[in-house]
């Protein structure tokens, strides 16, 4: 009976510690970008979602893309209070730096798949052009830290942005159809052209 009671108490303690985050340890952080398409002249929004965002207290780094394809417009959809428009600074040649630090000593925790932030771009490249939106050690070195003062391993799946080819001209389609009908009428054939 005592052994059985001790096992139940031990199991309850493990559950309690796990729910408080004591039994959990941060092993790494991943940010995943979406794939989006748009026509030249459009604005598109790229969303970055979290995996392993547990008690994160700070983050900084560089985000890079091909500036001949698109221009940065603004940031939005902030998943934690410390990230705002002021978190991001545009620097020349298709790069954006970011930096935030939490006022909360236990940091912020987000469920996997939660949006951390989004970036909106104006497309101006040639039809068929594409670019990645990737986290780099460019201007500012990538750094994410947990409440345990651990410099976290970081990985990312870059976002992909593509400019769709222009559709065929409606005039060419109509001209082809008119030519087919004219040919059919002259030949007085039955059936498709």
HELIX and SHEET records of a PDB file:
HELIX    1   1 UNK A    2  UNK A   20  1                                  19    
HELIX    2   2 UNK A   85  UNK A   87  5                                   3    
HELIX    3   3 UNK A  170  UNK A  187  1                                  18    
SHEET    1   A 5 UNK A  70  UNK A  76  0                                        
SHEET    2   A 5 UNK A 115  UNK A 123 -1                                        
SHEET    3   A 5 UNK A  43  UNK A  51 -1                                        
SHEET    4   A 5 UNK A  29  UNK A  33 -1                                        
SHEET    5   A 5 UNK A 154  UNK A 157  1                                        
SHEET    1   B 6 UNK A  35  UNK A  38  0                                        
SHEET    2   B 6 UNK A 159  UNK A 163  1                                        
SHEET    3   B 6 UNK A 130  UNK A 136 -1                                        
SHEET    4   B 6 UNK A  56  UNK A  64 -1                                        
SHEET    5   B 6 UNK A  95  UNK A 101 -1                                        
SHEET    6   B 6 UNK A  88  UNK A  91 -1                                        
SHEET    1   C 5 UNK A  35  UNK A  38  0                                        
SHEET    2   C 5 UNK A 159  UNK A 163  1                                        
SHEET    3   C 5 UNK A 130  UNK A 136 -1                                        
SHEET    4   C 5 UNK A  56  UNK A  64 -1                                        
SHEET    5   C 5 UNK A 143  UNK A 146 -1                                        
END                                                                             
